[in-house]
Amino acid sequence: MDASCGLQLAVQSRAHRPWLGVDVVAALKDTDPVGIACLVALAILSIVSWAVIAFKYLHIRQARRQTQRFVDACAETGQLADAFKISSSFPDSPLAQIARETYIEVQTENWYRSAAAGGVSHHLEVAKIGLERVHDRTITREIRHLESWLIFLATTASVGPFIGLFGTVWGILGVFQALSLQSSANLQVIAPGIATALTTTIAGLLAAIPASVGYNYFVNNIQILTSRMDAFALKLSNIVQKQILGS
């Protein structure tokens, strides 16, 4: 009889044991309206941040894959005209866009024509300046495209802890006010303030940490792609200049 009662009490204690040692529902019920407002704001930031992280992960992964495939395809042809023809098959590759803009610049300005009265050196210098402008404009545009929505992750990473800190200070302030009105400390009186302080602090960290990790991860990958764009643009410029000398 005693064993069955003990087993029943153990089962009941396990059933009422809060998840991970914290009763989240009870904490939310004890939170005051200002704390709820902070939690709603942090929840919105967190949901949008996760959506941005998923979107940018797929976007940058596609850019890296298409870039590698485009480089492999260019290695087989070795001609700027061929690179231009296949660039449309890699719309998410920054290098493909650089090759496309380079070819359009060369054909529009007809850099392969014979040198004018200024001589070959002047012709090469003008072509080099023109290509550098095209490359700088294209690289800047591609970087801006790759960095789209990252500002939201940076904002969440920096603002999230401050919203949580505001809820913390507000909750502690409520605790002190409640204690000042009571002759003795009562857990039921100070519970809302403590719940507000702790839940908003946790929510602020849960919103900020993934946003910060995602932002740093994406920035590192964009820097790698930027380095590849710079090297590829320099390589294309050298190819064009050699073609001008050859013509």
PyMOL commands that set and color helices and strands:
alter all, ss='L'
color gray80, all
select helices_A, chain A and resi 2-15+19-21+24-30+33-77+80-87+94-109+120-146+150-180+187-246
alter helices_A, ss='H'
color red, helices_A
deselect
rebuild
show_as cartoon
